[in-house]
Each structure stands twice: as C-alpha cells, then as structure tokens.
Amino acid sequence: MKKPILEKVAIIGTWQSGLQLGLGFLASGQCEVTLISGKSTRELLPSGIRLVTIQFAPSVRLEEILGLTFWKEQAFSKVEGV
C-alpha cells in the first residue's frame, strides 16, 4: 500500500476556511487533522456566524459536499454579485 503524502496536518484558523480545509482532509481519510485557534472551545461554540460572511459558489459547493450547510437556516440575505 502506498504511504499517504500527508500523515498529519495542522491548520491555523478555525473559521470557515480552516474548518472546510480540515474537514476535507478528514473526509479523505488519509491524515490526522489538528485545528489551532486563539480561542478556547468555550469561546468558539456560542459565537455563531460572523456579522459579515460572504461565500462564493465554490466554497458553498464544498460545504454541501462535506455536509456543512448548517448555516442555511441562519442566512440573513443572499448577495447576487460583488
């Protein structure tokens, strides 16, 4: 069996991009993932969505593939173009 290129990954940042990247690596089943944040779990859990979060189509599709569309019920408005 071929050895995976990455065995362990550390990602600095726990908001959308860090979580998407980490969960993508986990979904591949080829490496361990550690997320590094400047905040504790107790600080992160109640924080909810950011006041201004704009996602473009590729990141929305990636979240759908990874089953991370928890935010859809909380979306305030849809931006059609920037």
MMTF fields as JSON, N, C-alpha, C and O atoms, coordinates in Angstrom:
{
  "mmtfVersion": "1.0.0",
  "mmtfProducer": "UNKNOWN",
  "numBonds": 327,
  "numAtoms": 328,
  "numGroups": 82,
  "numChains": 1,
  "numModels": 1,
  "chainsPerModel": [1],
  "groupsPerChain": [82],
  "chainIdList": ["A"],
  "bondAtomList": [4, 2, 8, 6, 12, 10, 16, 14, 20, 18, 24, 22, 28, 26, 32, 30, 36, 34, 40, 38, 44, 42, 48, 46, 52, 50, 56, 54, 60, 58, 64, 62, 68, 66, 72, 70, 76, 74, 80, 78, 84, 82, 88, 86, 92, 90, 96, 94, 100, 98, 104, 102, 108, 106, 112, 110, 116, 114, 120, 118, 124, 122, 128, 126, 132, 130, 136, 134, 140, 138, 144, 142, 148, 146, 152, 150, 156, 154, 160, 158, 164, 162, 168, 166, 172, 170, 176, 174, 180, 178, 184, 182, 188, 186, 192, 190, 196, 194, 200, 198, 204, 202, 208, 206, 212, 210, 216, 214, 220, 218, 224, 222, 228, 226, 232, 230, 236, 234, 240, 238, 244, 242, 248, 246, 252, 250, 256, 254, 260, 258, 264, 262, 268, 266, 272, 270, 276, 274, 280, 278, 284, 282, 288, 286, 292, 290, 296, 294, 300, 298, 304, 302, 308, 306, 312, 310, 316, 314, 320, 318, 324, 322],
  "bondOrderList": [1, 1, 1, 1, 1, 1, 1, 1, 1, 1, 1, 1, 1, 1, 1, 1, 1, 1, 1, 1, 1, 1, 1, 1, 1, 1, 1, 1, 1, 1, 1, 1, 1, 1, 1, 1, 1, 1, 1, 1, 1, 1, 1, 1, 1, 1, 1, 1, 1, 1, 1, 1, 1, 1, 1, 1, 1, 1, 1, 1, 1, 1, 1, 1, 1, 1, 1, 1, 1, 1, 1, 1, 1, 1, 1, 1, 1, 1, 1, 1, 1],
  "groupList": [{"groupName": "MET", "atomNameList": ["N", "CA", "C", "O"], "elementList": ["N", "C", "C", "O"], "formalChargeList": [0, 0, 0, 0], "bondAtomList": [1, 0, 2, 1, 3, 2], "bondOrderList": [1, 1, 2], "singleLetterCode": "M", "chemCompType": "L-PEPTIDE LINKING"}, {"groupName": "LYS", "atomNameList": ["N", "CA", "C", "O"], "elementList": ["N", "C", "C", "O"], "formalChargeList": [0, 0, 0, 0], "bondAtomList": [1, 0, 2, 1, 3, 2], "bondOrderList": [1, 1, 2], "singleLetterCode": "K", "chemCompType": "L-PEPTIDE LINKING"}, {"groupName": "PRO", "atomNameList": ["N", "CA", "C", "O"], "elementList": ["N", "C", "C", "O"], "formalChargeList": [0, 0, 0, 0], "bondAtomList": [1, 0, 2, 1, 3, 2], "bondOrderList": [1, 1, 2], "singleLetterCode": "P", "chemCompType": "L-PEPTIDE LINKING"}, {"groupName": "ILE", "atomNameList": ["N", "CA", "C", "O"], "elementList": ["N", "C", "C", "O"], "formalChargeList": [0, 0, 0, 0], "bondAtomList": [1, 0, 2, 1, 3, 2], "bondOrderList": [1, 1, 2], "singleLetterCode": "I", "chemCompType": "L-PEPTIDE LINKING"}, {"groupName": "LEU", "atomNameList": ["N", "CA", "C", "O"], "elementList": ["N", "C", "C", "O"], "formalChargeList": [0, 0, 0, 0], "bondAtomList": [1, 0, 2, 1, 3, 2], "bondOrderList": [1, 1, 2], "singleLetterCode": "L", "chemCompType": "L-PEPTIDE LINKING"}, {"groupName": "GLU", "atomNameList": ["N", "CA", "C", "O"], "elementList": ["N", "C", "C", "O"], "formalChargeList": [0, 0, 0, 0], "bondAtomList": [1, 0, 2, 1, 3, 2], "bondOrderList": [1, 1, 2], "singleLetterCode": "E", "chemCompType": "L-PEPTIDE LINKING"}, {"groupName": "VAL", "atomNameList": ["N", "CA", "C", "O"], "elementList": ["N", "C", "C", "O"], "formalChargeList": [0, 0, 0, 0], "bondAtomList": [1, 0, 2, 1, 3, 2], "bondOrderList": [1, 1, 2], "singleLetterCode": "V", "chemCompType": "L-PEPTIDE LINKING"}, {"groupName": "ALA", "atomNameList": ["N", "CA", "C", "O"], "elementList": ["N", "C", "C", "O"], "formalChargeList": [0, 0, 0, 0], "bondAtomList": [1, 0, 2, 1, 3, 2], "bondOrderList": [1, 1, 2], "singleLetterCode": "A", "chemCompType": "L-PEPTIDE LINKING"}, {"groupName": "GLY", "atomNameList": ["N", "CA", "C", "O"], "elementList": ["N", "C", "C", "O"], "formalChargeList": [0, 0, 0, 0], "bondAtomList": [1, 0, 2, 1, 3, 2], "bondOrderList": [1, 1, 2], "singleLetterCode": "G", "chemCompType": "PEPTIDE LINKING"}, {"groupName": "THR", "atomNameList": ["N", "CA", "C", "O"], "elementList": ["N", "C", "C", "O"], "formalChargeList": [0, 0, 0, 0], "bondAtomList": [1, 0, 2, 1, 3, 2], "bondOrderList": [1, 1, 2], "singleLetterCode": "T", "chemCompType": "L-PEPTIDE LINKING"}, {"groupName": "TRP", "atomNameList": ["N", "CA", "C", "O"], "elementList": ["N", "C", "C", "O"], "formalChargeList": [0, 0, 0, 0], "bondAtomList": [1, 0, 2, 1, 3, 2], "bondOrderList": [1, 1, 2], "singleLetterCode": "W", "chemCompType": "L-PEPTIDE LINKING"}, {"groupName": "GLN", "atomNameList": ["N", "CA", "C", "O"], "elementList": ["N", "C", "C", "O"], "formalChargeList": [0, 0, 0, 0], "bondAtomList": [1, 0, 2, 1, 3, 2], "bondOrderList": [1, 1, 2], "singleLetterCode": "Q", "chemCompType": "L-PEPTIDE LINKING"}, {"groupName": "SER", "atomNameList": ["N", "CA", "C", "O"], "elementList": ["N", "C", "C", "O"], "formalChargeList": [0, 0, 0, 0], "bondAtomList": [1, 0, 2, 1, 3, 2], "bondOrderList": [1, 1, 2], "singleLetterCode": "S", "chemCompType": "L-PEPTIDE LINKING"}, {"groupName": "PHE", "atomNameList": ["N", "CA", "C", "O"], "elementList": ["N", "C", "C", "O"], "formalChargeList": [0, 0, 0, 0], "bondAtomList": [1, 0, 2, 1, 3, 2], "bondOrderList": [1, 1, 2], "singleLetterCode": "F", "chemCompType": "L-PEPTIDE LINKING"}, {"groupName": "CYS", "atomNameList": ["N", "CA", "C", "O"], "elementList": ["N", "C", "C", "O"], "formalChargeList": [0, 0, 0, 0], "bondAtomList": [1, 0, 2, 1, 3, 2], "bondOrderList": [1, 1, 2], "singleLetterCode": "C", "chemCompType": "L-PEPTIDE LINKING"}, {"groupName": "ARG", "atomNameList": ["N", "CA", "C", "O"], "elementList": ["N", "C", "C", "O"], "formalChargeList": [0, 0, 0, 0], "bondAtomList": [1, 0, 2, 1, 3, 2], "bondOrderList": [1, 1, 2], "singleLetterCode": "R", "chemCompType": "L-PEPTIDE LINKING"}],
  "groupTypeList": [0, 1, 1, 2, 3, 4, 5, 1, 6, 7, 3, 3, 8, 9, 10, 11, 12, 8, 4, 11, 4, 8, 4, 8, 13, 4, 7, 12, 8, 11, 14, 5, 6, 9, 4, 3, 12, 8, 1, 12, 9, 15, 5, 4, 4, 2, 12, 8, 3, 15, 4, 6, 9, 3, 11, 13, 7, 2, 12, 6, 15, 4, 5, 5, 3, 4, 8, 4, 9, 13, 10, 1, 5, 11, 7, 13, 12, 1, 6, 5, 8, 6],
  "groupIdList": [1, 2, 3, 4, 5, 6, 7, 8, 9, 10, 11, 12, 13, 14, 15, 16, 17, 18, 19, 20, 21, 22, 23, 24, 25, 26, 27, 28, 29, 30, 31, 32, 33, 34, 35, 36, 37, 38, 39, 40, 41, 42, 43, 44, 45, 46, 47, 48, 49, 50, 51, 52, 53, 54, 55, 56, 57, 58, 59, 60, 61, 62, 63, 64, 65, 66, 67, 68, 69, 70, 71, 72, 73, 74, 75, 76, 77, 78, 79, 80, 81, 82],
  "secStructList": [7, 7, 7, 7, 1, 7, 1, 3, 3, 3, 3, 3, 7, 7, 1, 2, 2, 2, 2, 2, 2, 2, 2, 2, 2, 2, 2, 2, 6, 1, 1, 3, 3, 3, 3, 3, 7, 1, 1, 7, 2, 2, 2, 2, 4, 4, 4, 7, 1, 7, 1, 1, 7, 7, 7, 7, 2, 2, 2, 2, 2, 2, 2, 2, 2, 6, 6, 7, 4, 4, 4, 4, 4, 4, 7, 7, 7, 7, 7, 7, 7, 7],
  "xCoordList": [0.844, 0.0, 0.883, 1.877, 0.52, 1.286, 1.08, -0.049, 2.178, 2.116, 1.52, 1.906, 0.588, -0.004, 1.049, 2.023, 0.848, 1.772, 1.763, 2.817, 0.587, 0.446, -0.086, -1.093, 0.582, 0.078, -0.609, -1.589, -0.09, -0.661, -0.655, 0.305, -1.737, -1.862, -2.294, -3.197, -1.65, -2.075, -2.546, -1.841, -3.739, -4.328, -4.513, -5.148, -3.955, -4.102, -5.307, -5.318, -6.311, -7.545, -8.721, -8.689, -9.76, -10.894, -12.204, -13.27, -12.146, -13.393, -13.629, -13.126, -14.364, -14.839, -13.74, -13.825, -12.736, -11.739, -10.957, -10.676, -10.603, -9.879, -10.712, -10.211, -11.991, -12.879, -13.112, -13.099, -13.325, -13.527, -12.306, -12.429, -11.136, -9.912, -9.725, -9.425, -9.905, -9.737, -10.712, -10.324, -11.975, -12.973, -12.764, -13.07, -12.243, -11.908, -10.805, -10.886, -9.765, -8.695, -9.235, -8.894, -10.078, -10.643, -11.49, -11.44, -12.266, -13.12, -12.292, -12.746, -11.073, -10.216, -9.733, -9.355, -9.746, -9.327, -7.84, -7.406, -7.054, -5.634, -4.721, -3.511, -5.269, -4.385, -5.156, -6.379, -4.383, -4.927, -4.932, -4.072, -5.893, -6.008, -6.073, -6.804, -5.303, -5.362, -5.68, -4.993, -6.723, -7.057, -6.488, -6.622, -5.855, -5.25, -5.976, -6.111, -6.438, -7.195, -6.675, -6.119, -6.865, -6.518, -7.607, -7.459, -8.712, -9.829, -10.068, -9.762, -10.614, -10.95, -12.269, -13.0, -12.562, -13.83, -15.001, -15.993, -14.9, -15.991, -16.227, -17.356, -15.184, -15.341, -15.89, -16.647, -15.518, -15.936, -17.38, -18.089, -17.826, -19.153, -20.299, -21.136, -20.386, -21.536, -21.393, -22.311, -20.275, -20.02, -20.885, -21.084, -21.405, -22.3, -21.613, -20.386, -22.414, -21.869, -21.311, -21.702, -20.405, -19.815, -20.846, -21.764, -20.681, -21.61, -21.579, -22.626, -20.399, -20.279, -19.543, -18.336, -20.284, -19.704, -20.235, -21.432, -19.346, -19.741, -19.059, -17.84, -19.855, -19.322, -19.609, -20.708, -18.611, -18.778, -19.119, -18.928, -19.62, -20.152, -19.224, -19.705, -17.915, -17.067, -17.054, -17.079, -17.015, -16.999, -18.362, -18.435, -19.438, -20.778, -20.903, -21.431, -20.423, -20.475, -19.639, -20.05, -18.46, -17.605, -18.303, -18.255, -18.951, -19.677, -20.819, -21.086, -21.493, -22.563, -22.007, -22.606, -20.867, -20.239, -19.841, -20.005, -19.313, -18.841, -19.955, -19.705, -21.19, -22.317, -22.262, -22.631, -21.801, -21.629, -22.595, -22.241, -23.762, -24.695, -25.606, -26.792, -25.04, -25.817, -26.247, -27.225, -25.532, -25.754, -26.959, -27.429, -27.47, -28.528, -29.759, -30.394, -30.092, -31.255, -30.983, -31.923, -29.706, -29.345, -28.957, -28.676, -28.938, -28.511, -29.452, -30.673, -28.879, -29.68, -30.11, -31.252, -29.212, -29.557, -28.6, -27.532, -28.987, -28.171, -27.586, -28.317, -26.276, -25.611, -25.508, -24.959, -26.022, -26.033, -24.758, -24.468, -23.992, -22.76, -21.946, -22.476, -20.646, -19.755, -18.951, -18.127],
  "yCoordList": [-1.185, 0.0, 1.239, 1.301, 2.211, 3.443, 4.316, 4.509, 4.841, 5.704, 7.059, 7.62, 7.599, 8.898, 10.002, 9.932, 11.011, 12.142, 12.886, 13.269, 13.087, 13.77, 12.795, 12.127, 12.709, 11.861, 12.696, 12.26, 13.903, 14.81, 16.222, 16.64, 16.953, 18.321, 19.192, 18.823, 20.349, 21.349, 22.573, 23.074, 23.05, 24.199, 25.313, 25.123, 26.471, 27.63, 28.418, 28.927, 28.516, 29.215, 28.261, 27.205, 28.635, 27.737, 28.291, 27.757, 29.341, 29.813, 29.06, 27.946, 29.615, 28.845, 28.169, 26.968, 28.884, 28.261, 27.176, 26.126, 27.415, 26.402, 25.163, 24.043, 25.356, 24.209, 23.436, 22.205, 24.141, 23.467, 22.636, 21.481, 23.229, 22.518, 21.295, 20.204, 21.482, 20.375, 19.246, 18.077, 19.58, 18.541, 17.856, 16.673, 18.596, 17.984, 16.944, 15.851, 17.296, 16.33, 15.116, 13.98, 15.349, 14.221, 13.323, 12.098, 13.939, 13.159, 12.271, 11.204, 12.712, 11.895, 10.647, 9.663, 10.687, 9.54, 9.249, 8.166, 10.202, 9.934, 10.615, 10.391, 11.435, 12.1, 12.546, 12.681, 12.767, 13.337, 14.856, 15.416, 15.515, 16.966, 17.592, 17.122, 18.656, 19.451, 20.884, 21.475, 21.443, 22.852, 23.671, 23.296, 24.784, 25.643, 26.984, 27.624, 27.392, 28.632, 29.459, 28.928, 30.746, 31.638, 31.677, 32.351, 30.955, 30.931, 29.511, 28.541, 29.405, 28.092, 27.596, 28.359, 26.321, 25.755, 26.497, 26.761, 26.834, 27.557, 28.936, 29.427, 29.558, 30.854, 30.701, 31.553, 29.627, 29.426, 28.958, 29.438, 28.033, 27.435, 28.438, 28.36, 29.368, 30.277, 31.446, 32.26, 31.557, 32.749, 32.847, 33.948, 31.727, 31.765, 32.255, 32.229, 32.704, 33.158, 34.567, 35.32, 34.907, 36.246, 37.247, 36.885, 38.5, 39.529, 39.671, 39.823, 39.623, 39.727, 38.491, 38.343, 37.625, 36.431, 36.31, 36.115, 36.426, 36.265, 35.012, 34.867, 34.118, 32.896, 32.886, 33.22, 32.5, 32.38, 30.941, 30.036, 30.737, 29.429, 28.246, 27.225, 28.332, 27.16, 26.745, 25.552, 27.717, 27.336, 26.833, 25.961, 27.36, 26.851, 25.402, 24.565, 25.096, 23.716, 22.778, 21.652, 23.25, 22.417, 22.118, 20.982, 23.115, 22.87, 21.882, 21.058, 21.949, 20.993, 19.579, 18.632, 19.425, 18.111, 17.536, 16.34, 18.391, 17.938, 17.873, 17.501, 18.234, 18.183, 19.27, 19.04, 20.455, 21.553, 22.707, 23.859, 22.438, 23.52, 23.878, 24.151, 23.874, 24.214, 25.673, 26.032, 26.506, 27.944, 28.369, 29.497, 27.515, 27.937, 28.493, 29.426, 27.929, 28.418, 29.791, 30.516, 30.154, 31.408, 32.508, 33.633, 32.203, 33.196, 34.396, 34.241, 35.575, 36.787, 37.277, 37.702, 37.224, 37.657, 37.017, 36.532, 37.022, 36.431, 37.556, 38.431, 37.536, 38.525, 37.965, 36.88, 38.68, 38.186, 38.534, 37.899, 39.503, 39.868, 40.849, 41.587, 40.838, 41.737, 42.526, 43.354],
  "zCoordList": [0.0, 0.0, 0.0, 0.722, -0.803, -0.919, 0.316, 0.768, 0.859, 2.036, 1.65, 0.625, 2.443, 2.118, 2.128, 2.877, 1.301, 1.243, 2.578, 3.085, 3.139, 4.426, 5.461, 5.228, 6.598, 7.675, 8.743, 9.347, 8.975, 9.97, 9.407, 8.761, 9.658, 9.186, 10.358, 11.109, 10.516, 11.497, 10.726, 9.85, 11.054, 10.366, 11.383, 12.42, 11.077, 11.956, 11.474, 10.353, 12.317, 11.972, 11.998, 11.366, 12.73, 12.911, 12.363, 12.67, 11.568, 10.966, 9.678, 9.528, 8.751, 7.596, 6.791, 6.537, 6.391, 5.525, 6.255, 5.678, 7.512, 8.279, 8.509, 8.407, 8.82, 9.028, 7.738, 7.743, 6.636, 5.35, 4.981, 4.574, 5.125, 4.791, 5.69, 5.206, 6.998, 7.942, 7.7, 7.704, 7.488, 7.249, 5.904, 5.752, 4.932, 3.649, 3.806, 3.246, 4.579, 4.854, 5.602, 5.271, 6.609, 7.363, 6.469, 6.579, 5.584, 4.684, 3.762, 3.349, 3.44, 2.576, 3.299, 2.663, 4.645, 5.434, 5.381, 5.774, 4.899, 4.711, 5.725, 5.702, 6.609, 7.57, 8.815, 8.811, 9.877, 11.108, 10.95, 10.271, 11.572, 11.456, 12.837, 13.709, 13.029, 14.247, 13.857, 13.024, 14.461, 14.245, 15.395, 16.56, 15.065, 16.071, 16.053, 15.01, 17.229, 17.354, 18.521, 19.482, 18.419, 19.52, 20.577, 21.597, 20.343, 21.285, 21.772, 21.079, 22.965, 23.513, 22.915, 22.283, 23.119, 22.655, 23.268, 22.589, 24.542, 25.214, 24.594, 24.593, 24.072, 23.416, 22.001, 21.537, 21.312, 19.929, 19.777, 18.893, 20.62, 20.449, 20.433, 19.534, 21.369, 21.346, 20.378, 20.273, 19.669, 18.867, 17.613, 17.099, 17.106, 15.953, 14.692, 14.593, 13.725, 12.455, 12.594, 13.487, 11.711, 11.694, 11.174, 10.439, 11.565, 11.098, 9.586, 8.957, 8.998, 7.552, 7.044, 7.237, 6.404, 5.817, 4.403, 4.193, 3.444, 2.043, 1.524, 1.613, 0.987, 0.404, -1.084, -1.526, -1.838, -3.276, -3.621, -2.809, -4.818, -5.231, -4.943, -4.452, -5.223, -4.95, -3.478, -3.174, -2.561, -1.145, -0.692, 0.174, -1.256, -0.935, -1.398, -0.666, -2.605, -3.116, -2.247, -1.965, -1.825, -0.971, 0.348, 0.822, 0.954, 2.198, 1.987, 2.862, 0.847, 0.563, 0.437, 0.947, -0.236, -0.399, 0.95, 1.19, 1.843, 3.151, 4.199, 5.345, 3.811, 4.743, 5.804, 6.956, 5.416, 6.376, 6.143, 6.397, 5.684, 5.354, 6.524, 6.338, 7.732, 8.926, 8.929, 9.585, 8.208, 8.209, 7.378, 7.532, 6.51, 5.58, 6.294, 5.802, 7.439, 8.179, 8.8, 9.126, 8.967, 9.62, 8.631, 9.044, 7.342, 6.36, 6.386, 6.366, 6.431, 6.508, 5.145, 4.97, 4.178, 2.835, 1.846, 2.219, 0.609, -0.434, -1.275, -1.739, -1.472, -2.303, -3.702, -3.894, -4.679, -6.063, -6.814, -7.828, -6.369, -7.062, -6.237, -5.406, -6.488, -5.761, -6.757, -6.368]
}
